[in-house]
């Protein structure tokens, strides 16, 4: 009888190792980043549900780096929260510097061109209140141009895992 169970145990252990390895391949731990949200998808913001449903919003996040390179480091930030967003329009319009603690998730990496292409479109009645663009760049970033081929590494941000950095003039 023991000989019959052993292959099932081995198969079970191999399957468990495969699942853990696959999960580890997509989640690379926490990443603390400082930067600014530079763009958002309007359709994701207007379709939020104020209930116990998980809402998702995708932002473009410009990471502040110590080195001054000509090409900005821009990532995709997927903000997951219940109810209405903690990143409201009044906050986004000010483009504050944020300190985020997010999880790296390679499963949602994409290029900027794909990010725009996969963005949901506003319905006609919603577009009257917004520009109708699939991706909207905010304030000082409205003139920023990204190549459609620019890769966007994806990070998932849970509600409460960010804070606003005080501006240089405040104490």
C-alpha positions in Angstrom: 0.0 0.0 0.0 2.8 2.4 0.8 4.3 1.9 -2.6 1.1 3.1 -4.3 0.9 6.4 -2.3 4.5 7.4 -2.9 3.9 8.4 -6.6 0.9 10.5 -5.7 2.9 12.3 -3.0 5.8 13.0 -5.5 3.3 14.2 -8.1 1.7 16.5 -5.5 5.0 17.9 -4.4 6.1 18.6 -8.0 2.8 20.3 -8.7 3.1 22.5 -5.6 6.7 23.5 -6.5 5.6 24.4 -10.1 2.7 26.6 -8.8 5.0 28.4 -6.3 7.7 28.9 -8.9 5.2 30.3 -11.4 3.8 32.7 -8.8 7.4 33.8 -7.8 8.1 34.5 -11.5 5.3 37.1 -11.7 5.6 38.7 -8.3 9.1 40.0 -7.5 8.5 41.5 -4.1 8.0 45.1 -3.0 9.5 48.1 -4.8 9.6 51.5 -3.1 9.5 54.2 -5.7 9.3 58.0 -5.6 7.7 59.9 -8.5 4.6 61.4 -10.0 1.5 60.1 -11.8 1.7 61.7 -15.2 -1.2 60.1 -17.0 -4.4 58.1 -16.4 -7.2 56.3 -18.2 -10.4 58.3 -17.8 -12.8 55.4 -18.5 -11.3 53.5 -15.6 -11.9 56.4 -13.3 -15.6 57.0 -14.2 -16.5 53.3 -14.0 -15.5 52.9 -10.3 -18.0 51.2 -8.1 -18.5 52.5 -4.5 -19.0 49.1 -2.9 -17.1 45.9 -2.0 -16.0 45.5 -5.6 -12.3 45.7 -6.3 -11.6 48.7 -8.6 -8.5 49.0 -10.8 -7.0 52.1 -12.3 -3.9 52.2 -14.5 -1.6 55.2 -14.3 1.7 56.1 -15.9 4.2 56.9 -13.2 7.3 58.8 -13.8 10.0 57.6 -11.4 12.4 60.1 -9.9 15.9 58.7 -10.4 19.3 60.0 -9.0 20.7 60.0 -12.5 19.5 62.6 -15.0 18.9 60.7 -18.2 17.3 62.1 -21.4 14.8 59.2 -21.4 12.4 59.4 -18.4 11.8 56.2 -16.4 8.0 55.6 -16.8 6.2 52.6 -15.3 2.7 51.3 -15.4 1.1 51.5 -11.9 -2.1 49.5 -11.4 -3.9 50.9 -8.4 -6.3 48.4 -6.7 -8.8 49.7 -4.2 -12.3 49.2 -2.8 -14.8 52.0 -3.2 -13.7 55.3 -4.6 -10.1 56.1 -5.4 -7.8 57.6 -2.8 -6.1 59.2 -5.8 -8.9 61.7 -6.7 -8.9 64.2 -9.5 -8.0 67.1 -7.0 -4.9 65.2 -6.0 -3.9 64.1 -9.5 -4.2 67.7 -10.8 -1.6 68.9 -8.3 0.9 66.2 -9.6 2.5 65.8 -6.2 5.5 63.6 -5.6 4.3 60.2 -4.2 6.2 57.5 -2.4 4.7 54.2 -3.4 5.3 50.7 -2.1 4.1 48.4 -4.9 4.5 44.8 -6.1 6.4 44.1 -9.3 4.1 42.1 -11.6 5.6 41.0 -14.9 2.2 39.7 -16.2 1.0 43.2 -17.0 4.2 44.6 -18.6 3.5 46.2 -21.9 4.6 48.9 -24.3 3.2 52.4 -24.2 1.4 51.7 -27.5 -0.3 48.7 -26.1 -1.2 50.6 -22.9 -3.1 53.1 -25.1 -4.6 50.5 -27.4 -5.9 48.4 -24.4 -7.4 51.4 -22.7 -11.1 51.3 -22.4 -13.0 54.1 -24.2 -15.5 56.4 -22.6 -19.1 56.0 -23.5 -20.7 58.8 -25.4 -22.4 60.4 -22.4 -19.3 60.1 -20.3 -17.1 61.7 -23.0 -19.1 64.9 -22.8 -17.6 65.5 -19.3 -14.0 64.4 -20.3 -11.8 64.9 -23.4 -12.7 61.5 -24.8 -9.0 60.5 -25.0 -8.2 57.0 -23.9 -5.1 58.2 -22.0 -4.9 61.7 -20.5 -1.6 63.3 -19.5 -1.8 65.6 -16.5 -0.8 69.3 -16.1 2.9 69.8 -16.8 3.1 66.4 -18.5 0.5 67.3 -21.2 3.3 67.9 -23.8 5.2 64.8 -22.9 5.7 62.3 -25.8 6.4 58.6 -25.3 7.4 56.3 -28.0 4.8 53.6 -28.7 7.6 51.0 -28.4 8.6 52.3 -24.9 8.4 49.4 -22.5 6.4 49.9 -19.3 7.3 47.7 -16.3 4.1 47.0 -14.3 3.7 47.5 -10.6 0.5 46.8 -8.5 -0.3 49.3 -5.8 -2.7 48.4 -3.1 -4.9 51.0 -1.4 -3.0 52.7 1.4 0.5 51.8 0.1 1.4 55.3 -0.9 2.0 58.7 0.7 2.3 62.2 -0.6 5.7 63.7 -0.1 5.7 67.2 1.4 6.4 69.9 -1.2 9.7 71.8 -0.9 8.0 74.8 0.5 6.1 73.1 3.3 7.4 72.0 6.7 
